[in-house]
Amino acid sequence: MIDLRKAVYYEYIDDTVVEIFDKYKWGLRRLGVNFSQDLLETIVYCPHNLENTLIAFCSWVLWLKSQGEKTYPDSLADTLIKALKSDNGWIPYNYQKDFLQHHLDILEPPQVSLWKTAAIQLGEDLRNRIIADISEEGDLIFNPNVLLTDEERQKIEAFKGYITELYL
């Protein structure tokens, strides 16, 4: 995933900005935000209220999706850029913070999210036997030479299809 310090050349990038971005980047990605160079630079240069703006933005997109609204990656990125550049950013209301609290799983890195999903889809025993590691990007690394039944193979293939749809 994106390393803000490598993606945007700037003499000094505040550690707090990087920490906040790292906290929300997976959620923004799962919500469908397109990380353009312009958006990344806007995040780096955001004068104030970065985290509150990201909370309000994520809550807003989650709400749109809960209402069945279609969202588009480029328009989401444009809206986020405008929010970050506005005088005070978007200030979340209490209901927005609560709404995001009920959807904190979108902020999880892929390693955690996929590990939990694998437990649900495959069962913990099979997951523990076949998954050796999960990369930061969400690539599954399987243990080689694990003896599997036909039923377990089918479960694994169904799981691979499920996560392909989920994470693309």
C-alpha positions as semicolon CSV with decimal commas, in nm:
position;residue;x (nm);y (nm);z (nm)
1;M;0,000;0,000;0,000
2;I;0,099;0,361;-0,028
3;D;0,391;0,493;0,174
4;L;0,313;0,863;0,194
5;R;0,678;0,964;0,236
6;K;0,774;0,783;-0,086
7;A;0,466;0,884;-0,285
8;V;0,501;1,259;-0,225
9;Y;0,833;1,433;-0,246
10;Y;0,841;1,700;0,017
11;E;1,131;1,816;0,227
12;Y;0,951;1,748;0,553
13;I;0,637;1,545;0,608
14;D;0,494;1,565;0,957
15;D;0,498;1,229;1,137
16;T;0,146;1,296;1,262
17;V;0,016;1,334;0,906
18;V;0,176;1,001;0,809
19;E;0,031;0,833;1,119
20;I;-0,319;0,963;1,048
21;F;-0,297;0,867;0,679
22;D;-0,178;0,516;0,770
23;K;-0,474;0,480;1,008
24;Y;-0,731;0,568;0,739
25;K;-0,573;0,460;0,408
26;W;-0,721;0,110;0,409
27;G;-1,067;0,244;0,488
28;L;-1,040;0,502;0,212
29;R;-0,925;0,233;-0,030
30;R;-1,212;0,000;0,068
31;L;-1,458;0,285;0,025
32;G;-1,333;0,323;-0,331
33;V;-1,117;0,636;-0,315
34;N;-0,869;0,670;-0,602
35;F;-0,532;0,777;-0,456
36;S;-0,419;1,024;-0,719
37;Q;-0,099;1,221;-0,681
38;D;-0,311;1,533;-0,628
39;L;-0,497;1,371;-0,338
40;L;-0,176;1,249;-0,173
41;E;-0,020;1,593;-0,200
42;T;-0,335;1,752;-0,057
43;I;-0,314;1,516;0,241
44;V;0,052;1,607;0,300
45;Y;-0,018;1,980;0,273
46;C;-0,345;1,967;0,468
47;P;-0,314;2,264;0,701
48;H;-0,533;2,136;0,982
49;N;-0,810;1,904;1,094
50;L;-0,691;1,607;0,884
51;E;-0,822;1,329;1,105
52;N;-1,161;1,491;1,166
53;T;-1,202;1,548;0,793
54;L;-1,119;1,182;0,723
55;I;-1,367;1,068;0,991
56;A;-1,643;1,286;0,845
57;F;-1,560;1,180;0,488
58;C;-1,554;0,805;0,568
59;S;-1,881;0,836;0,758
60;W;-2,039;1,024;0,469
61;V;-1,934;0,761;0,213
62;L;-2,050;0,477;0,440
63;W;-2,383;0,653;0,477
64;L;-2,413;0,698;0,099
65;K;-2,343;0,329;0,047
66;S;-2,595;0,232;0,318
67;Q;-2,854;0,432;0,121
68;G;-2,772;0,235;-0,194
69;E;-2,597;0,528;-0,365
70;K;-2,335;0,453;-0,629
71;T;-1,994;0,608;-0,565
72;Y;-1,713;0,658;-0,812
73;P;-1,341;0,657;-0,722
74;D;-1,248;0,979;-0,901
75;S;-1,546;1,178;-0,771
76;L;-1,476;1,052;-0,419
77;A;-1,114;1,166;-0,451
78;D;-1,224;1,506;-0,582
79;T;-1,471;1,548;-0,295
80;L;-1,205;1,451;-0,041
81;I;-0,960;1,701;-0,192
82;K;-1,221;1,977;-0,162
83;A;-1,294;1,877;0,197
84;L;-0,924;1,880;0,290
85;K;-0,873;2,219;0,125
86;S;-1,176;2,384;0,286
87;D;-1,111;2,631;0,566
88;N;-1,193;2,397;0,854
89;G;-1,208;2,067;0,671
90;W;-1,518;1,864;0,728
91;I;-1,597;1,857;1,096
92;P;-1,769;1,535;1,199
93;Y;-2,084;1,548;1,403
94;N;-2,126;1,307;1,691
95;Y;-2,353;1,081;1,486
96;Q;-2,082;1,052;1,221
97;K;-1,821;0,943;1,476
98;D;-2,070;0,688;1,610
99;F;-2,152;0,569;1,257
100;L;-1,784;0,513;1,182
101;Q;-1,742;0,333;1,516
102;H;-1,993;0,075;1,393
103;H;-1,786;0,022;1,077
104;L;-1,432;0,019;1,215
105;D;-1,358;-0,301;1,025
106;I;-1,307;-0,093;0,708
107;L;-1,000;0,062;0,870
108;E;-0,832;-0,274;0,934
109;P;-0,524;-0,357;0,729
110;P;-0,575;-0,647;0,484
111;Q;-0,376;-0,887;0,700
112;V;-0,628;-0,858;0,985
113;S;-0,933;-0,840;0,763
114;L;-0,833;-1,142;0,550
115;W;-0,733;-1,345;0,856
116;K;-1,078;-1,289;1,009
117;T;-1,254;-1,354;0,678
118;A;-1,059;-1,677;0,630
119;A;-1,169;-1,796;0,973
120;I;-1,532;-1,734;0,880
121;Q;-1,511;-1,881;0,528
122;L;-1,276;-2,173;0,590
123;G;-1,294;-2,236;0,961
124;E;-1,005;-2,164;1,194
125;D;-0,849;-2,510;1,170
126;L;-0,824;-2,511;0,789
127;R;-0,716;-2,145;0,782
128;N;-0,436;-2,213;1,033
129;R;-0,315;-2,512;0,833
130;I;-0,305;-2,355;0,488
131;I;-0,228;-1,984;0,531
132;A;0,138;-1,918;0,609
133;D;0,126;-1,539;0,585
134;I;-0,063;-1,241;0,442
135;S;0,135;-0,957;0,286
136;E;0,066;-0,590;0,358
137;E;-0,103;-0,570;0,019
138;G;-0,335;-0,858;0,106
139;D;-0,165;-1,136;-0,090
140;L;-0,217;-1,477;0,067
141;I;0,085;-1,701;0,104
142;F;-0,017;-2,063;0,139
143;N;0,173;-2,340;0,314
144;P;0,307;-2,581;0,050
145;N;0,244;-2,955;0,057
146;V;-0,058;-2,952;0,287
147;L;-0,274;-3,258;0,236
148;L;-0,630;-3,153;0,164
149;T;-0,955;-3,333;0,111
150;D;-1,166;-3,257;-0,196
151;E;-1,411;-3,068;0,025
152;E;-1,128;-2,854;0,168
153;R;-1,000;-2,779;-0,183
154;Q;-1,348;-2,665;-0,286
155;K;-1,370;-2,442;0,021
156;I;-1,033;-2,287;-0,061
157;E;-1,129;-2,222;-0,425
158;A;-1,458;-2,065;-0,314
159;F;-1,265;-1,852;-0,063
160;K;-1,019;-1,736;-0,331
161;G;-1,310;-1,632;-0,552
162;Y;-1,478;-1,454;-0,262
163;I;-1,171;-1,249;-0,169
164;T;-1,098;-1,166;-0,532
165;E;-1,441;-1,004;-0,559
166;L;-1,415;-0,847;-0,214
167;Y;-1,075;-0,683;-0,258
168;L;-1,080;-0,575;-0,624
